[in-house]
Amino acid sequence: MVEATVRAGADIEQRVRSQSGQKCGTILWEAKDTKHWSDAWLTKLKDNQRAIGADFGVIVTAAMPNDVPEPFVRREDVIVVNVNAARPLAEMLRLALIELHKARQMSAGKGEAMELIYNYVCGPQFAHRLKAVVD
């Protein structure tokens, strides 16, 4: 599930959600339809990304940086992608956020379960049950 909002400062704020509706993460998109690359775009998008707490910042551009022959590159924690590779990148980032969310959920409960087990094993209830089994 995807929500998108047009924002001042960036073109789109994409909120990725799981099938159950839980928030998995946010991608901030900026589109540049120009003939020349500008490094100033990186700083501006990073500032906007920090302001809203987005997981990824992406600049989709027709003018890639001069030293980049690939369809996308990571510069200063911002992903820069050419127009033709934007959709596959969007799908990849969306899936990555969903998988990361699942992993975080799975690990969040582990600490609590381990603590409960430890407290039970170290407590008098476990000792009494173990003694009853041995007897």
C-alpha positions in Angstrom: 0.0 0.0 0.0 1.4 3.4 -0.9 0.3 6.9 0.0 1.8 9.9 -1.7 1.6 13.6 -0.9 2.9 16.5 -2.9 5.1 18.6 -0.6 6.7 22.0 -0.6 10.4 21.5 -1.0 10.2 18.1 -2.7 7.8 16.9 -5.3 6.4 13.7 -3.6 6.4 12.2 -0.2 5.7 8.5 -0.6 4.6 6.7 2.6 5.0 2.9 2.2 2.6 0.8 4.2 2.3 -2.9 4.8 -0.7 -4.9 3.7 -2.1 -4.5 7.2 -1.7 -0.7 6.9 1.3 -0.3 9.2 3.8 2.4 8.2 7.0 0.9 6.9 8.9 4.0 5.8 9.0 7.1 3.6 10.6 8.0 0.4 11.0 11.6 -0.6 11.1 12.2 -4.4 12.4 15.2 -6.3 12.1 15.4 -10.1 14.4 17.6 -12.2 13.7 18.0 -15.9 16.8 20.0 -16.9 19.8 19.7 -19.2 22.5 20.3 -16.5 23.1 18.6 -13.2 23.5 20.7 -10.0 25.0 19.5 -6.7 22.9 22.0 -4.8 19.9 19.7 -5.3 21.6 17.1 -3.0 21.8 19.5 -0.1 18.2 20.8 -0.6 16.8 17.2 -0.7 18.8 16.1 2.3 17.5 19.0 4.3 13.9 18.1 3.3 14.6 14.5 4.0 15.8 15.2 7.5 12.9 17.6 8.2 10.3 14.9 7.7 12.4 11.9 8.7 12.3 10.1 5.4 14.2 6.9 5.0 15.3 7.6 1.4 15.7 10.7 -0.7 15.7 10.3 -4.5 16.3 12.8 -7.3 14.9 11.7 -10.6 16.7 13.6 -13.3 17.1 13.8 -17.1 20.6 15.2 -16.5 22.8 12.8 -14.5 26.1 14.0 -13.0 28.8 14.1 -15.6 31.0 11.4 -14.0 28.1 8.9 -13.7 27.5 6.5 -16.6 25.2 4.2 -14.6 21.4 4.7 -14.5 21.6 5.5 -10.8 24.1 6.4 -8.1 24.2 7.3 -4.4 25.6 10.7 -3.7 25.8 12.2 -0.2 23.0 9.8 1.1 20.7 10.7 -1.8 19.9 8.4 -4.6 20.2 10.0 -8.1 18.5 8.1 -10.8 17.8 8.7 -14.5 14.1 8.9 -15.6 14.2 5.4 -17.3 15.3 3.7 -14.1 13.0 5.5 -11.7 10.2 3.0 -11.6 12.3 -0.1 -11.0 14.2 1.8 -8.3 10.8 2.8 -6.7 9.7 -0.8 -6.6 13.0 -1.9 -5.1 13.0 0.8 -2.4 9.4 0.0 -1.5 10.2 -3.7 -1.1 13.3 -2.9 0.9 11.2 -0.8 3.3 8.6 -3.5 3.7 11.2 -6.2 4.4 13.1 -3.9 6.9 9.8 -3.3 8.7 9.1 -7.0 9.0 12.6 -7.6 10.3 12.2 -4.9 12.9 8.9 -6.3 14.1 10.3 -9.8 14.4 13.3 -8.6 16.4 11.3 -6.3 18.6 9.4 -9.1 20.3 12.6 -11.3 20.7 14.0 -9.1 23.5 10.8 -9.2 25.5 10.5 -12.9 25.1 14.1 -13.5 26.1 13.6 -11.4 29.2 10.4 -13.3 30.2 12.1 -16.6 29.7 15.2 -15.5 31.7 13.1 -14.2 34.6 11.1 -17.4 34.7 14.2 -19.7 34.6 15.8 -17.6 37.4 12.7 -17.4 39.5 11.3 -19.7 42.2 8.5 -21.0 40.1 10.8 -22.8 37.7 12.9 -24.1 40.6 9.8 -25.6 42.2 8.6 -27.2 39.0 12.0 -28.6 38.2 12.2 -30.1 41.7 8.8 -31.6 41.3 9.8 -33.3 38.0 13.0 -34.7 39.6 11.1 -36.0 42.6 
